[in-house]
Structures are given as structure tokens and as C-alpha cells.
Amino acid sequence: MLVEAQLTINGTKAETWAAVADIEHAAQIVSGIEKIEIIEKPPTGLVGLRWRETRILFGEPATVEKWVTEAAENEFYRTRAEDKGFVFLTTIRLEEGSGGTRVSSSHDSLPQTLAARLQAIPMALFFKGAIRKAIMQDLADIKAAVERP
């Protein structure tokens, strides 16, 4: 199940990148994140960064280990997480334009087991809107952080 959202931020690509790529401090920017625990930090850049991220999902804390698989500074980064028979791929992409920087976020939930495939059906029917709303809130929080004086 693929869920995408985008938002334009009144800031430069560099300012916006500084906010979206600061995963270590994401809990201070994104209201949906309860806690970030860094597991492995690469010597430079984002590729190879691993962390545990705790969010409140449907009223319950949920922790998943994530890692950055690809990145190009000031352009995009892609993460991967695996949990309960799913692979979760997330891409954050920046595009600078005349009105600011457009940040797009795509989240793909890929079932890997039979049980996950069966779970994916109600997820697509009932939770896609809730997931998009959560992504939009994350983007709104980033926008507020970048645009704050």
C-alpha cells in the first residue's frame, strides 16, 4: 500500500534539509514521534544511519528499527524498516521552487508473509486515510520548524 503526501515550506532547500535530515532530533520537531534511539551512526552522511523510532499509533506506542538505505544531500533520503511480516519503505524528497521548497513523503507497506498479505487488505481499506493524515502532520511539523523565526 503506497501513501503519498506533499507540502510546500517557505524556506530554502538547505534549511528544509537540515530539518528533515536531523533524524537524531526528530522527536523535538515531529509531534508524532515519541522517542528516537540512535543505534548506528555513519562517519559521514545519512546512508547507514540506524535508529529505533517510537510513535503512538492508534493509541498505542509502536517502536520500529529503521535505517537509511539511500540519500543525496539536499535532495532525498530513503529508509527501510521491517516489522510483523512487512517491509516499510519511506522516501523524503525535496524540490526547490519559486514558492519555497516542496517536501514530498511516500510510504510503501509491502507484505512479505501470508499473514501480512491478509492484514494488508483491511489496511488499504480502512487505514490509508489515517496514515496519510499522520504523514501530513509530520510535514506540517517540519514546516513549522523551518518557518519558525
C-alpha angles and dihedrals in degrees: 000000000000120000121182135182137167139192135182117234123201094233143082124276090251093052092047093046090052088059100042095042095049092092092156090065098032093116088064091055106031114060093203093062115084099181143356121203114188111220101175130008121196118227090245137008128002104283108109096021108142126189145158113240123197119198134166106247119183090343097309131095112251123188124194133172113236134182137189111246101175136012143165114193114251090004115065149317131206126207134194131204132173125205139150095352096315134108112211118202120188128184125191113193131183128205121178118217140161093279096048134275121329112215116198124189125193125186122191121190110199117189113219103178134049091251091051091049089054090048091049093067097065090036090060093045102042111017106040092089092048091050092049090049090052091049090050090051090051089051092047090052091051090047091052091049094050095043095045110113 
